[in-house]
Amino acid sequence: MRQGLFGLVFVWLSVSLCISAAEYVGTNSCIECHQTQYQQWQGSHHDMAMRHADEQSMLGDFANASLEFAGKTNRFFRKGAEYWVNIEGPNGEFSDYQITYTFGFEPLQQYMVEFADGRVQLIPFAWDSRSKQQGGQRWFHLYPKQQKTDEFYWTNTGQNWNYMCADCHSTSLQKGYDGSSNTYNTTWFEINVGCEACHGPASDHIKWTQSDNKQAALANLGQYSGFSRTLQAAVSEWTYQAGESTLSAASHQQSQQLKVCAQCHSRRLQISESNDHVVGSLLDRYQPSLISAELYHDDGQIYDEVYVWGSFQQSKMKHAGVSCSNCHNVHSGQLKMEEPALCAQCHVASEYSAEKHSFHPEGSEAAMCSSCHMPATTYMQVDPRRDHSWQVPRPDLSQAIGTPNVCTSCHQDKDNNWALQWQRQWFPKSNYLDNNHFSEAFFAADQGLPSAEQALAYVAQNPLESSIIRASALERLAQFPGRNSVIATAKAVSSEQELIRLGAVSSARHYPIAERWRLLSPLLGDSTLAVRSETAASLVKGWASLTEQQQQQLKPALKEYQEVQLVNADRAFALNNLAGVYLATGEFNEAEASYLQAIKIEPYFANSYVNLADLYRHLGNETAAFNVLKQGRLAQPASAAIPYSSGLSLLRQKQAQLAVSYFAQATELEPSNAHYWYVYGLSLEAFDLVKAQQVLNKAYDTGRNPQHLYALCEMKVRHKDRKAQLCILQLQAVVPAEVVLRLKRQLNQ
C-alpha cells in the first residue's frame, strides 16, 4: 500500500459562491487545539477501524494456535515480527499467508492478506476478543455453516477489502482499480478513520487558525474554514411543554451530521469516486438501500446488516430532530451517559418509570428502554447490534404477518396472544395496537396479493410516514402496476424528498416505455446523482422506441449512469449494468466484452453467464449460449438461474427431454421459486403427465400465482382429467369469471 496526498474540492455557499481546494493534513495537525476530542477518539472504533499488523494492534493468539474447521486444521503463527496463517486458499490447498492489516478490536478482530495484484482479502477466521467469562479469547469461523473454508469473501476475489470495506475504514481513500489489468493500487491518507474522515480536509481550517485577522481570512477562504460546525446536531435545545411526556425541539437547523455519519453507517452503494466529503446530498455520493425484504423484516426491524441509518430514518426520533450526537459522543463513539438518564434527556423520567411504563422490575435489564425499543440482532457470531428504529413492540403484527417482537423473543415460553393481552392491560389507551401499519402492505406485496397495489399506494402517499418507508413502498409497487400505482408514482416524481423520488424511479421500471418516459423524464435533470442516473438506467431500456430528441435528452444522465458503473467496475454487477446499456443501444460487441470482463473478475456471479447467454441467443448463436451456461454451472454450481437458463436453451434447440432435467435441477437449488416449478411442470407434460400436474400444483402452492393454477386446470381440461372440474372450482376464486367460463366450455366440448 502506498500512501498519498489527495486534493479535494469543496463547494460551499456563503454571501458569494466561493470554491476552496482543501487538502488533508492528518490527525496529528488537530491535536494541539483539540486535545479533549483527540483523547476521546484514541482507542475508539474509528481509531481502531484499520491498523497495520504489529504488536500494538494484534489481539489474536498467533503463538502457533490452531482451529479445527470442517475436519481440517488451520494454524495461526508468527515468523519473527510477522503474523501468518496457514489456511485453505483459493486453489483448495493449504498455504501460508501473511497478515498485513487488522480490522477493529471488539467484540472481534478481523485479519487481512494482501496479494500481488493489490487485492486485499479478509480471512474467514476472526478472533473473539471478549473475555473468557463471556466466551471469548478464541478463534472462530465467521460463517460456520459453510462446508468450505470460505467461498464468500476469502476465495471470492470480487468480495475484497478494496471494494467492500476500504471506503469506510480509512481516511481519504482512493480505490485505484485498473480494469485493463484487473489490479488495484489502493491508497489512503490515514489508515484509520481520522478527524478528516468526518470533518473533511482541514488545510483551509489550519490556515484560518494561523491568521491574525480571522474574519478577513474567513471571507477569503470561504465557509469551509468553519467546517467543524457542519457536524453539529440538528437540534441543540429541547423544551418542556406542560402536559407532554417528551420534550420538543426549541428550533431546528440544517445539519450535515446525519449525512456524514451515513457515509459509513448505512447500507449503500458508492456512486462517485470524487473523494467528495458529503457536503450536500448523500445521494450525490452514495445510493442508500431502502427497506427491502432482503434487509429488513416487513415492519422495518433489522434483519441483515444495515448499519443503523436505514433504521434511524424510519424513527420518530429522527422526525423530531434527534441526531447521532444527542446520544453518542461523536469522538469516542460511546453513549454520552447510561440508561435511563440518556433517554431522560427528552423523555420525562416520571412518565417513563418502571412502574408506569416498562412494568418490569426497576433496575433490571428488562426495564431498560433499549431492551424493548432497541432489540439487538447478533452478526458475525458475537457482535450484537441494536435496532435504531425505536419501534413499539407489536405482538398484534406478529400474529398477523409473522414479524418478530421483543416480548416473545425474551419470554420464549409465551405466545403473541399472551403478549398482546398484557399490552392491552398495561396500555389501555394506546393508539398503536390494532392500527394500520405499513408492514401489512409490505407483507401483502411479499405474498403477491392483489390487494398490495392499493395498500402500497396508500403508504407511498401518506405524509405521516417517513420518506424511506414511502420510498420503499414505491419500490415494491413496481410489481403491481395499475391505476393506484401510476398515481402514487406521478406524485412521488415531484416530491421534495429525494428518497421518494428515488423510489418513484423503481416504481415505474416495468411500465411501457411511453408511460415510463412521461412519468420519469423530468427526473433526468434531478438535483441528485442517484436519482438522475437511476432514471437514465430505467429509460435506456426503451432506447429503440425513443425519438432522436428524447435520446439526446437522455444522454447526459445516461453518461453519468455509465460513470457510476465504472466506479464499481471491479464488481460483476456493475459490468452487467454497463452491458445492459450497450445492449439497449445496439452495441453488441461492447456488451459481450463487458460480460466477459465480469466473468473474469468475479466468476461466482451467476448473472454474467445468464446474460451473456441471452446475448448470444439474441445474435442467433444458441451453441455459444449453451456453452457459456455450461461454464457457469462449473463456476457457480449453487445457482438455480444457470440450469434454468440451460433448460430454456435446450428447448430452443429442440432437446425438450434433456431440458426437463435442468428445470428439475433449478427447482432443487431454489425450491421457493414458483416460476421454476411452473416451467418445470409445463416441460414435463409430454413425458410424464401425472408428474407434470403434481409439479404445477407445487408451483401454485409455492407462489399462489393464479397463472400457475390456470395452467394446471387447463392441462387437466385438455387431457380430460376427471378432477378438472374440482380444479376449475378452485380457480374461480382467484381469476375473473370469463376465464373460468372459457375453461368450462372447453371441458364440455
Secondary structure, DSSP 4 states (H G I P E B T S, - for coil): ------EEEEEEESSSEEEEEEE---GGGGTTT-HHHHHHHTTSTTTTSEEESSTTT--S--SSEEEEETTEEEEEEEETTEEEEEEE-TTSSEEEEEE-EEE--SSEEEEEEE-TTS-EEE-SEEEE-S-GGGT-SEEEES-TT-SSS-SSSSS-TTS-HHHHTHHHHSBS-B--EETTTTEE--B-SBSS--HHHHH---HHHHHHHT-SSHHHHHHHH-GGGGGGGGGS-S---EE--TT-SB-EES-----SHHHHHHTTSS-EEE---S----SS-GGGTEEE--S-TTTB-TTS-B-S--TTHHHHHHSHHHHHT--HHHHB-TTT-SBSS-TTTTGGGTB-GGGSSIIIII-S-TTSGGGSHHHHHS-EEEETTTEEEE-TT-PPP-HHHHHHH----HHHHHSTTS-HHHHHHHHHHH-TT-SSTTS--HHHHHHHHHTT-TTHHHHHHHHHH-TTS-HHHHHHHHHHHTTS-SHHHHHHHHHHHT-S-HHHHHHHHHHTTTS-HHHHHHHHGGGGG-SSHHHHHHHHHHHHTTGGGS-HHHHHHHHHHHHHHHHHHHHTTTSHHHHHHHHHHHHHTT-HHHHHHHHHHHHHH-TT-HHHHHHHHHHHHHTT-HHHHHHHHHHHHHH-TT-SHHHHHHHHHHHHTT-HHHHHHHHHHHHHH-TT-HHHHHHHHHHHTTT-HHHHHHHHHHHHHHH--HHHHHHHHHHHHHTT-TTHHHHHHHHTTTS-HHHHHHHHHHHH-
